[in-house]
């Protein structure tokens, strides 16, 4: 049922800006001259604004105009709102032109030293004026932040594979996979481990909200190796997953870039299966790509290209 009394207040920003000019000049004629409109037009605008507010904002006299108490409240209350609006609008326009001076970056902490830090160094050389805001987020959190427009670019793993319809996505590398297992495990002494050697093991999984698609990826790998995976528990973070390895005497499949993260009681061994790869992806917002984003993408791609040359040599 429709409410009997509904208050709807819609302030026209052009009228508010004109009001600010009148308040600043203290004169309708001077304000009209500054705004390059006729005094009669400006007078009609002020009447329209007062009608929207529901009361007088200006006291008119032969010497000019002064703010009423209501006008003073409007001036002081709306000033920070309007300033914030102008700042946001300016930033939005810069982003639309690809000229943003801020880069908001979601990343995986474990991948940062090998991939992100070299690219950021290159970015700072090319664009020292750019302020980089870095957010250490899980893959699931990065996806949410991308969809909300809270970050411009995400350095993400396998979880980003299904984002191509929503964002630009580029595969940086197909990385080797590691098996994390307890240091006292019979396979801990092996130089490398085949996936088939793990058929009797229980696996640590990952929460879908934290690492979308991870458990399905593990299931597919194990199915190709001829067995059905058994998950003992889903971890909500990398540190949680590594602790579960020891607590549950379980194993966990991880990307190669975590090898520099030592954990007491856990050893990392290469997975020998050639078909098991972990895709390192970067995803960014659609639309015009800013120069800082382009520079960071070039830095990431250059890092991967150098790694391939070193590996080939």
C-alpha positions, 0 to 999 in steps of 0.5 A, spaced: 500 500 500 502 506 498 504 511 504 499 517 505 505 522 506 512 521 502 517 526 503 522 526 496 527 531 496 532 531 490 537 537 490 539 539 483 547 540 484 547 546 479 542 550 483 546 548 489 552 551 486 549 557 484 547 558 491 554 557 493 556 563 489 550 567 491 553 566 498 560 567 497 558 574 493 553 576 497 549 579 491 545 576 486 547 581 481 555 579 482 553 572 482 549 572 476 555 576 473 560 570 475 556 565 473 554 568 466 547 568 467 542 573 467 540 576 474 532 574 473 535 567 471 539 566 478 533 569 482 528 563 479 534 558 480 534 561 488 526 560 488 526 553 485 532 551 490 528 554 496 521 551 494 525 544 494 528 545 501 521 548 503 523 555 506 527 561 505 535 560 504 536 568 503 534 574 506 534 580 500 535 587 501 537 593 497 544 592 499 545 585 497 543 578 500 544 574 506 543 567 508 538 565 513 539 560 518 536 555 514 541 557 508 547 557 513 545 550 515 545 548 508 551 551 506 555 548 512 552 541 511 553 540 503 560 543 502 563 537 504 559 533 501 559 537 494 567 537 495 567 530 496 562 529 490 567 533 485 573 529 488 570 523 486 567 525 479 574 528 478 577 521 479 572 517 475 573 522 469 581 521 470 580 513 470 575 514 464 581 517 460 586 512 463 589 518 467 588 515 474 594 517 479 592 511 483 593 504 482 589 499 487 592 492 486 590 486 489 595 480 490 597 474 493 602 475 498 606 468 497 607 470 489 609 478 490 616 477 491 617 473 485 612 476 480 609 483 483 616 486 486 620 486 480 614 489 476 612 494 481 620 497 481 619 498 473 612 501 474 615 506 479 621 508 474 616 509 469 611 513 473 614 515 480 607 520 481 603 514 481 600 512 488 600 504 489 595 501 494 596 494 495 591 489 498 593 482 500 587 478 499 585 471 497 583 469 490 576 470 492 576 476 496 580 479 489 574 477 485 569 480 490 573 487 490 574 487 482 566 486 481 565 492 486 570 496 483 575 497 489 581 494 485 583 496 478 588 489 478 588 482 481 594 478 481 590 471 482 591 464 481 587 458 478 581 462 481 581 467 476 580 462 470 572 464 469 573 471 469 574 473 462 567 474 461 567 480 466 574 482 466 580 482 462 584 476 463 591 474 462 595 468 463 602 470 466 605 463 467 603 455 467 607 454 474 609 447 477 605 444 482 608 442 489 606 437 494 606 439 501 606 434 506 608 432 513 616 432 514 615 425 517 611 422 511 614 416 508 614 420 501 618 426 504 625 424 502 623 423 495 626 428 490 619 428 486 612 425 487 607 422 482 600 424 483 598 416 483 603 416 489 598 420 493 592 415 492 591 413 499 592 420 502 587 425 505 588 432 502 587 439 505 582 443 500 580 450 500 573 454 502 570 456 495 569 463 498 577 463 499 579 459 493 574 458 488 575 452 483 581 449 487 577 443 490 574 442 483 581 442 480 584 437 485 579 433 483 580 433 476 588 432 477 586 426 481 581 423 477 586 423 471 591 419 475 586 414 476 583 415 483 578 419 487 580 425 492 578 425 499 578 432 503 579 432 510 578 439 511 577 446 507 582 451 509 580 458 509 587 461 508 594 458 506 597 458 513 591 454 515 592 449 510 599 448 512 597 447 519 592 442 517 597 438 514 601 437 520 595 436 524 591 432 520 597 428 517 594 430 510 597 433 503 596 439 500 597 441 492 600 448 492 603 453 486 611 453 485 611 460 488 610 458 495 617 454 496 620 460 499 615 460 505 618 455 510 613 452 515 616 448 521 614 440 520 612 441 513 616 439 506 615 441 499 616 436 494 615 437 486 609 434 483 612 430 477 606 429 473 607 434 467 599 435 466 599 438 473 600 446 472 598 452 476 596 458 472 598 465 474 593 470 472 592 477 472 585 480 471 583 488 470 577 492 469 574 493 462 574 499 459 580 504 457 586 501 461 590 507 464 598 508 463 600 505 470 596 499 469 599 498 462 606 499 465 605 494 471 602 489 466 608 490 461 613 489 468 609 482 470 610 480 462 617 482 462 618 478 469 615 472 466 619 472 459 626 473 463 624 467 467 623 463 461 629 465 458 633 463 464 630 456 464 631 455 457 638 457 458 
